[in-house]
Amino acid sequence: MDCAEEVLLIRKRLSEEEGVGDLNFDILHGRLRVEFDPSRLTAGRIREAVAETGLKCEPWRETAAATTFWDRYGRVLLAAASGVGMLGAMVWQGLTTGDLLTSLLAHEHAGHHASTPVIALCLLAIGAGSYFVLPKAVHSFRRLTPDMNALVIISITGAMYLGEWIEGATLSFLFALAALLETYSIARARKAVEALMLVTPGEATVVHHDHEHRVAVSKVAVGATIRVRPGERIPCDGEVSSGHSDVNQAMITGESRPAFKSEGDAVFAGTLNGGGTLEIRTTKPASDSTLARIVRMVEGVQHRRAPSEQFVEKFSRYYTPLMMLLAAAVAVIPPLVGGGDWGDWFYHGMVILLISCPCALVISTPVSIVAALASAARQGVLIKGGAFLEEAARLRAVAFDKTGVLTAGEPEVRTLVPLNGYTPEEILGRLAAIEFRSEHPLARAVLRYAGQKGIRPMEVSGFQSLQGKGAEGNVGGEKFWAGSLRLMEEKGLRVEGILDHVSGLEEMEGTVVACGTDREAWALVTLSDPVRAEARAAVEAIRTEGIEKVVMLTGDNKATARIVAEHVGVDDVRAELLPDDKAAAVRELMSSHEKVAMVGDGINDAQAMACSTVGVSLGSAGIDVVMETADVVLMSGGLSKLGFLLRHARRTVGVIQQNVALALAMKGAFLVLAFFGQATLWMAVAADMGATLLVTFNGLRLLRVGERAG
């Protein structure tokens, strides 16, 4: 695919085939994914349908096929030959007649007296410049759906018929040059995405007992032990089995400072090892590393088309036929009504045809989105498509989960209050048994506390998670539960003289967890979870970006929630919520503010995130999980990138709007010139291709967006 307009042609042609479902275009790599019903359609028929558009398709291969000299330099050589032919014709014409400037700047039919050498040089320029255009134009005529290639061939043919040889050569050369530059600009965006993968080394040092050897990264097995020396890049995702070192993982997380890694810590492919030697047990194949998944996600950004992209495509469907009718009217009506010269008005009609091509409009959005998503990924912000990027630009309210989002997510046990005569040892053995099967941060805190006391979890059977409340299971021959005070009350249990002071405990310590059997409560455990250092600054940053409402949603008790809310400065707090309650709260926010983001941990908040306009998750919640549940992943594991996300999204939408306005303005200006007879064919090509290149390079500016960009 050389021009984004070809996407429209393929989409239109394949949509006519029965059994075709979703069409996903990757313009950067010239890749198309087709979902189809194999009982009604075959892959061979899809290839035939694409061939009917003048394009050729073949099955995608992850490893690129070897390219020939012609594949690499064919366009350059033909554009150069076309330029040499055009320039030679201009020089010869200028030296022999002296009327070159007049013939180029105004339509005076000066070319009728072109000499044989001028015509020969022009034919060289036209033939070389039209080499890639003519086959597509022929298919376009066969389909009766003229595209830009057809319009160029019509205009070149018309120029030769009218004797405007130099103008036809100029038109052909400019089109070839513009196509070459467009290919270059797309290649530049492609390289920006591929650069994410270039940091991964090609080989890894695999350790076998007392010796080591070098192996291609693609052949490193999951579970193998690899050794990474100081200054080397880590080749695979894994877990440190021995050693310690500082690792620069900005490529994955966007963190500005190296992270200290020791035994048991996770590391990512492509990150740079510091001053220590690490031995790492691989946990994923190279093809499924976090970095590889990020690249695949960025490459596939057009699988979810942005709203502005869909609008431009719909606009083009009506705009192009309308402009073709206008061009035909300009070419035919004036000579019929006013008796004007048919050649002059035919020429003006061709100029309008060239100017009206929607190429710049069509390509203005996807290039900008690809560039924006690639640069965001380099900043540690992974956005799953242009649709979510544009939605982020329109957000008006943000809802935060508390634990693991506004707080560090690593609470600590402060006090254990035994009840009804049970000892701490009896309580912790059973409590740890229940919490051992839970993934909640509070459970991990209890397990750490029990470990510090030297108490091992008892055996548990029949474990059951009570969503939003706690968990229970059979321990020591009796059902034992652990969870919120709300769960204890649902059990019909009340501890005289203790619950009256729970609010005081919550004020001093934080969260209170109860545990016991269905007969009686055994203990109250108080835990505290420190607020993230960057939480308040993050809330202030999103307010400056136009967020009108900031809400905290949590399943924790009201007193603890209120303390955290006051610390970070949110507008509203809603506590003791079940997952259904959080989802309902998000829907309520959307009814009043329309565009709402839910920032959660990617695990417990999936329901609320699904209800929101944009679900945002922190990478610290477990990268594998959040990459599946969230629309946007803040890979740094902190909230400091939230303000960047909003700034970057709004800047991207601004660039898209600039591109659309620029394309329409340039076309409008040249259309006015064409109506007054002041525009020539080469000017029309310059207007169309100039607009295409301008919007492309304007979109590529987003590749250079940094943390401070706004």
Secondary structure, 3 states (H helix, E strand, C coil): CCCCHHHHHHHHHHHCCCCEEEEEEEHHHCEEEEEECCCCCCHHHHHHHHHCCCCCCCCCCCCCCCCCHHHHHHHHHHHHHHHHHHHHHHHHHHHHCCCHHHHHHCCCCHHHHCCHHHHHHHHHHHHHHCCCHHHHHHHHHHHCCCCHHHHHHHHHHHHHHCCCHHHHHHHHHHHHHHHHHHHHHHHHHHHHHHHHHHCCCCEEEEEECCEEEEEEHHHCCCCCEEEECCCCECCCCEEEEECCEEEECHHHHCCCCCEEECCCCEECCCCEECCCCEEEEECCCHHHCHHHHHHHHHHCHHHCCCHHHHHHHHHHHHHHHHHHHHHHHHHHHHHHHHCCCHHHHHHHHHHHHHHHCCHHHHHHHHHHHHHHHHHHHHCCEEECCHHHHHHHHCCCEEEEEHHHHHECCCCEEEEEEECCCCCHHHHHHHHHHHHCCCCCHHHHHHHHHHHHCCCCCCCEEEEEEECCCEEEEEECCEEEEEECHHHHHHCCCCCCCCHHHHHHHHHHCCEEEEEEECCCEEEEEEEECCECCCHHHHHHHHHHCCCCEEEEECCCCHHHHHHHHHHHCCCEEECCCCHHHHHHHHHHHHHHHCCEEEEECCCCCHHHHHHCCEEEEEHHHCHHHHHHHCCEEECCCCCCHHHHHHHHHHHHHHHHHHHHHHHHHHHHHHHHHHHCCCCCHHHHHHHHHHHHHHHHHHHHHHHHCCCCCC
